[in-house]
Amino acid sequence: MSNLTKYAFIIVTLLFYPSISLGSNLKTCLSGKYPTLCDKSLLTPEQLPQVHNAERADNLKTCISGKYPTLCDKSLLTPEQLSQVHNAEKLINKKSVSSSTNSSSGYVSYLNLGGGDQLNLTTGNIILDMGGGDKMNLGTGEYIMSLGGGDMMNLSTGDYIMDMGGGDKMNLGTGDYLMNLGGGDMMNLGTGELIMSFD
């Protein structure tokens, strides 16, 4: 290898290595998952608010599950979010102790009855599994039809419920976003309502 080739390689490496490093740092920062690995000094003023929002969103997802209180940075939460997190933590603690619950406003709890059927502990309505992913609420008469790919349609209201991936759902009729918290639990980010599943 000639000296000229070596020098050209070194110059190209020096010119492009910082951008590779900056791009990798930005990707890490924008994930919101690793704030301690994010070098904020390398971010532009436009990128900094995006990174802070990503960190807050990821922190909220961790906190709102109620399952990891030691990983939750409560200083990043709004007062409303903090209240929701406290409620989620209480419900998780109750869930680990007992399979029964007392529901209050803001929470919907379901008890699996077997065969895919569920009892809504808040309203007392039974939701029947009609097969093929379809469900029928015997109390209200609402019929939810599976459209495949995780998408559903409420035939009573006409609302289209789109599968957003990762277990999250969005009601295109109301705009409500249901975030999957794991274990069958969901949170309506529009209303703050927790939907807990008790097996």
NORVEN-V957218 format. One record per backbone hydrogen bond with DSSP energy under -1.0 kcal/mol. NH is the residue of the N-H (numbers start at 1). CO is the residue of the C=O. E is the energy in kcal/mol with one decimal. If there is no record, write none. Layout:
# NORVEN-V957218
nh = [NH:NH]
co = [CO:CO]
e = [E:E]
This chain:
# NORVEN-V957218
nh = [6:7:8:9:10:11:12:13:14:15:16:17:20:21:22:23:24:25:26:27:28:29:30:31:32:37:40:42:43:48:51:52:53:54:55:56:57:58:59:60:61:62:63:64:66:71:74:76:77:82:83:84:85:86:87:88:89:90:91:92:93:94:95:96:98:107:108:110:111:112:113:117:118:119:120:121:124:127:128:130:134:135:136:137:138:141:144:145:147:151:152:153:154:155:158:161:162:164:168:169:170:171:172:175:178:179:181:185:186:187:188:189:192:194:195:196:198]
co = [2:3:4:5:6:7:8:9:10:11:12:13:16:17:18:19:20:21:22:23:24:25:26:27:29:34:38:39:40:44:47:48:49:50:51:52:53:54:55:56:57:58:59:60:63:68:72:73:74:78:79:80:81:82:83:84:85:86:87:88:89:90:91:92:94:104:194:196:119:198:117:114:127:111:125:109:120:118:136:134:131:144:128:142:126:137:135:153:151:148:161:145:159:143:154:152:170:168:165:178:162:176:160:171:169:187:185:182:195:179:193:177:188:106:186:108:110]
e = [-2.1:-2.7:-2.3:-2.4:-2.3:-2.6:-2.6:-2.5:-2.5:-2.2:-2.4:-2.6:-1.9:-2.7:-3.1:-2.4:-2.1:-2.4:-2.6:-2.2:-2.2:-2.9:-3.0:-1.0:-1.1:-1.3:-1.2:-1.8:-1.4:-1.8:-2.3:-2.4:-2.4:-2.2:-2.6:-2.4:-2.6:-2.5:-2.4:-2.7:-2.2:-2.0:-3.1:-3.4:-1.7:-1.3:-1.1:-1.8:-1.4:-2.8:-1.9:-2.0:-2.7:-2.4:-2.1:-2.5:-2.7:-2.1:-2.4:-2.5:-2.3:-2.4:-2.9:-2.0:-2.8:-1.8:-2.5:-2.2:-2.2:-1.3:-3.0:-1.7:-2.4:-2.4:-3.2:-3.2:-3.1:-3.1:-3.0:-2.4:-1.8:-2.4:-2.2:-2.7:-3.0:-2.7:-3.1:-3.1:-3.2:-1.7:-2.7:-2.3:-2.8:-2.8:-3.1:-3.1:-3.0:-2.6:-1.8:-2.5:-2.3:-2.9:-3.3:-3.0:-3.4:-3.1:-2.8:-1.8:-2.8:-1.9:-3.0:-3.1:-3.0:-2.4:-3.4:-2.5:-3.0]
